[in-house]
Amino acid sequence: MAFRLYFDGLDSHEGTKLLDTPENRSKVEARAQVIHQEMEDGVFNYLRWFENGNLAYRFRQSTEPVSERVITLSGFFRTWGLDDATRRPQG
């Protein structure tokens, strides 16, 4: 069983890992109603419901450090005392 989501211009299928039984179908339908209401109210949080879902990468904050410093190739070689043309140590 799976959820099919349409929100913020996105379309996604999110599996539940539940077998299709009457009991599980009731559980999934109840969750779907809550998700739908959150979407209607504008408070839907994709990662709260689908932490490892198909679109999770779009909603996660990047954990990589952001570098504001740009280093050019020639600047790199100058910094390390290498001749830019030959890539050999200067001197």
C-alpha positions as CSV (number, residue, x, y, z in Angstrom):
1,M,0.0,0.0,0.0
2,A,1.2,3.5,-0.8
3,F,0.2,7.1,-0.5
4,R,0.0,9.2,-3.7
5,L,0.7,12.8,-2.8
6,Y,0.1,16.0,-4.8
7,F,1.4,19.2,-3.1
8,D,3.5,22.3,-3.9
9,G,3.5,21.2,-7.6
10,L,5.0,17.8,-6.7
11,D,3.7,14.3,-7.3
12,S,5.0,11.4,-5.2
13,H,4.3,7.9,-4.3
14,E,5.3,6.9,-0.8
15,G,5.2,3.3,0.3
16,T,4.0,2.1,3.7
17,K,5.5,-1.4,3.9
18,L,2.1,-2.5,5.2
19,L,0.3,-5.5,3.7
20,D,-3.0,-4.7,2.0
21,T,-5.4,-6.0,4.7
22,P,-8.6,-4.4,5.9
23,E,-7.0,-3.4,9.2
24,N,-4.0,-1.8,7.5
25,R,-6.2,-0.2,4.9
26,S,-8.1,1.6,7.8
27,K,-4.8,2.8,9.3
28,V,-3.6,4.1,6.0
29,E,-6.9,5.8,5.2
30,A,-6.9,7.5,8.7
31,R,-3.3,8.8,8.1
32,A,-4.3,10.0,4.6
33,Q,-7.2,12.0,6.1
34,V,-4.8,13.7,8.6
35,I,-2.2,14.4,5.8
36,H,-5.0,15.8,3.6
37,Q,-6.2,18.1,6.4
38,E,-2.6,19.3,7.1
39,M,-2.3,20.1,3.4
40,E,-5.6,22.0,3.4
41,D,-4.5,23.9,6.5
42,G,-1.1,24.7,4.9
43,V,0.9,23.0,7.7
44,F,1.9,19.8,6.0
45,N,5.5,18.8,6.8
46,Y,6.7,16.1,4.4
47,L,9.6,15.0,6.5
48,R,7.4,14.5,9.6
49,W,5.4,11.9,7.7
50,F,8.0,10.5,5.3
51,E,11.4,11.0,6.9
52,N,13.1,8.7,4.3
53,G,10.6,9.2,1.5
54,N,11.2,9.6,-2.2
55,L,11.3,13.4,-2.0
56,A,13.1,13.7,1.4
57,Y,16.3,15.0,-0.3
58,R,14.3,18.1,-1.5
59,F,13.3,19.0,2.1
60,R,16.4,18.3,4.1
61,Q,18.7,21.1,5.0
62,S,22.1,20.6,3.6
63,T,24.5,19.5,6.4
64,E,27.6,20.4,4.3
65,P,29.5,23.5,5.4
66,V,28.9,26.5,3.1
67,S,32.1,28.1,1.9
68,E,31.9,31.7,1.1
69,R,35.6,31.8,0.0
70,V,36.3,31.0,-3.7
71,I,39.7,29.7,-4.5
72,T,40.9,29.8,-8.1
73,L,43.3,27.1,-9.4
74,S,46.1,29.6,-9.8
75,G,45.5,30.9,-6.3
76,F,45.7,27.4,-5.0
77,F,49.1,26.9,-6.6
78,R,50.4,30.3,-5.4
79,T,49.3,29.5,-1.9
80,W,51.2,26.2,-1.8
81,G,54.3,27.6,-3.5
82,L,53.9,25.8,-6.8
83,D,54.5,27.2,-10.2
84,D,51.1,27.5,-11.9
85,A,52.5,26.5,-15.3
86,T,54.6,23.5,-14.4
87,R,52.9,22.4,-11.1
88,R,56.4,22.0,-9.6
89,P,57.7,23.5,-6.4
90,Q,59.2,27.0,-7.0
91,G,62.7,27.8,-6.2
